[in-house]
């Protein structure tokens, strides 16, 4: 099992997250399950949101679903590649970063994404 990166305070560790949005709850559920099933994410959370953005030179608004995956820095590129091939958008949003987490949670995430892949 990969060890989580310990923060400078010594009482937290780091977890990598990856987020994207899609236009339907069904698409969100399919993508969320795909990342977790492949063992590239320990978990995925789906949230309904309202988005406002410029597209085709006009201000748009639409209901979207945000999927946030918890993974490791090493698995994030493979997770993004898997999801990109299944993403319904022509120009998907990909945001990622690292967040401090409890050492126990970070160890759980690391253990889940290093477990044998499911086929």
The 8 nearest C-alpha neighbors of each residue, nearest first, counted from 0:
[[1, 110, 2, 113, 109, 114, 106, 111],
 [2, 0, 109, 3, 110, 113, 106, 71],
 [1, 3, 0, 4, 106, 109, 105, 110],
 [4, 2, 105, 106, 12, 5, 13, 1],
 [3, 5, 12, 13, 6, 2, 14, 105],
 [6, 4, 12, 9, 11, 3, 13, 7],
 [5, 7, 12, 8, 9, 11, 4, 13],
 [6, 8, 9, 5, 10, 11, 12, 4],
 [9, 7, 6, 10, 11, 5, 12, 99],
 [10, 8, 7, 6, 11, 5, 12, 102],
 [11, 9, 8, 6, 12, 102, 101, 5],
 [12, 10, 101, 102, 100, 6, 9, 99],
 [11, 13, 5, 102, 100, 6, 4, 99],
 [14, 12, 99, 4, 98, 100, 97, 3],
 [13, 15, 98, 97, 105, 71, 100, 99],
 [16, 14, 97, 71, 70, 72, 96, 69],
 [17, 15, 69, 68, 95, 96, 70, 97],
 [16, 18, 95, 68, 67, 94, 69, 15],
 [19, 17, 67, 94, 66, 93, 95, 68],
 [18, 20, 92, 93, 66, 65, 94, 67],
 [21, 19, 65, 64, 66, 63, 92, 22],
 [22, 20, 64, 63, 23, 27, 26, 65],
 [23, 21, 63, 64, 62, 20, 24, 26],
 [24, 22, 26, 25, 21, 27, 63, 64],
 [23, 25, 27, 26, 28, 64, 22, 21],
 [24, 26, 28, 23, 27, 29, 30, 22],
 [27, 25, 29, 23, 28, 24, 30, 21],
 [28, 26, 24, 30, 25, 29, 31, 21],
 [27, 29, 31, 25, 26, 30, 32, 24],
 [28, 30, 26, 32, 27, 31, 33, 25],
 [31, 29, 33, 27, 32, 28, 26, 34],
 [32, 30, 28, 43, 33, 29, 34, 27],
 [31, 33, 35, 29, 30, 34, 36, 28],
 [34, 32, 30, 36, 31, 35, 37, 29],
 [35, 33, 37, 40, 39, 36, 32, 31],
 [34, 36, 40, 38, 32, 37, 33, 42],
 [35, 37, 33, 38, 34, 32, 117, 39],
 [36, 38, 34, 35, 39, 117, 116, 33],
 [39, 37, 112, 35, 36, 40, 116, 34],
 [38, 40, 112, 78, 37, 34, 74, 35],
 [41, 39, 70, 35, 42, 38, 69, 34],
 [40, 42, 108, 111, 112, 69, 35, 70],
 [43, 41, 40, 69, 68, 35, 44, 70],
 [44, 42, 68, 31, 67, 66, 69, 45],
 [43, 45, 67, 66, 68, 46, 42, 31],
 [46, 44, 66, 65, 64, 27, 43, 67],
 [45, 47, 65, 64, 48, 44, 66, 63],
 [46, 48, 64, 63, 65, 45, 49, 62],
 [49, 47, 63, 64, 62, 46, 50, 65],
 [48, 50, 62, 61, 63, 51, 60, 47],
 [51, 49, 61, 60, 62, 48, 52, 63],
 [52, 50, 60, 59, 61, 49, 58, 53],
 [53, 51, 59, 58, 54, 60, 50, 57],
 [52, 54, 58, 57, 59, 56, 55, 51],
 [53, 55, 56, 57, 52, 58, 59, 51],
 [56, 54, 57, 53, 58, 59, 52, 60],
 [57, 55, 54, 53, 58, 59, 52, 60],
 [58, 56, 53, 55, 54, 59, 52, 60],
 [57, 59, 53, 52, 54, 60, 56, 51],
 [60, 58, 52, 51, 53, 57, 54, 61],
 [61, 59, 51, 50, 52, 58, 49, 62],
 [62, 60, 50, 49, 63, 59, 51, 22],
 [61, 63, 49, 48, 50, 22, 64, 60],
 [64, 62, 22, 48, 21, 49, 47, 61],
 [63, 65, 47, 46, 21, 20, 48, 24],
 [66, 64, 20, 46, 45, 19, 67, 47],
 [65, 67, 45, 44, 18, 19, 20, 43],
 [68, 66, 18, 44, 43, 17, 65, 16],
 [67, 69, 43, 17, 16, 42, 40, 18],
 [70, 68, 16, 40, 42, 41, 15, 43],
 [69, 71, 40, 15, 16, 41, 108, 68],
 [72, 70, 15, 74, 73, 14, 75, 109],
 [71, 73, 75, 15, 74, 70, 14, 76],
 [72, 74, 71, 75, 76, 77, 70, 15],
 [73, 75, 71, 77, 72, 76, 39, 78],
 [74, 76, 78, 72, 77, 73, 71, 79],
 [77, 75, 79, 78, 74, 80, 73, 72],
 [78, 76, 80, 79, 74, 75, 81, 39],
 [79, 77, 75, 81, 39, 76, 80, 74],
 [78, 80, 76, 82, 77, 81, 83, 75],
 [81, 79, 77, 83, 78, 82, 76, 84],
 [82, 80, 78, 79, 83, 84, 77, 85],
 [81, 83, 79, 85, 84, 80, 86, 78],
 [84, 82, 86, 80, 85, 81, 79, 91],
 [83, 85, 82, 81, 86, 80, 79, 87],
 [86, 84, 82, 83, 87, 81, 30, 80],
 [85, 87, 83, 88, 82, 84, 91, 30],
 [86, 88, 85, 89, 21, 26, 91, 22],
 [89, 87, 91, 90, 86, 21, 22, 92],
 [88, 90, 91, 87, 86, 92, 83, 21],
 [91, 89, 88, 92, 87, 86, 93, 83],
 [92, 90, 88, 89, 93, 19, 86, 20],
 [91, 93, 19, 20, 94, 90, 18, 88],
 [94, 92, 19, 18, 91, 95, 17, 79],
 [95, 93, 18, 17, 92, 19, 96, 16],
 [96, 94, 17, 16, 18, 93, 97, 15],
 [95, 97, 16, 15, 98, 17, 94, 14],
 [96, 98, 15, 14, 16, 13, 99, 95],
 [97, 99, 14, 13, 100, 15, 96, 16],
 [98, 100, 13, 12, 11, 14, 97, 101],
 [101, 99, 12, 11, 13, 105, 98, 102],
 [100, 102, 11, 104, 103, 12, 105, 99],
 [101, 103, 12, 105, 11, 104, 106, 100],
 [102, 104, 106, 101, 105, 107, 100, 12],
 [105, 103, 107, 101, 106, 102, 108, 100],
 [104, 106, 102, 108, 107, 103, 14, 3],
 [105, 107, 109, 103, 104, 108, 3, 102],
 [106, 108, 104, 110, 105, 109, 111, 103],
 [109, 107, 105, 41, 111, 110, 106, 70],
 [110, 108, 106, 112, 107, 111, 1, 105],
 [109, 111, 107, 113, 108, 0, 112, 106],
 [112, 110, 41, 108, 114, 113, 109, 107],
 [111, 113, 38, 39, 109, 114, 110, 40],
 [112, 114, 110, 111, 109, 0, 115, 38],
 [113, 115, 111, 112, 110, 116, 38, 0],
 [116, 114, 117, 113, 38, 112, 111, 37],
 [117, 115, 38, 37, 114, 118, 36, 113],
 [116, 118, 37, 36, 115, 38, 114, 35],
 [117, 116, 37, 36, 115, 38, 33, 35]]
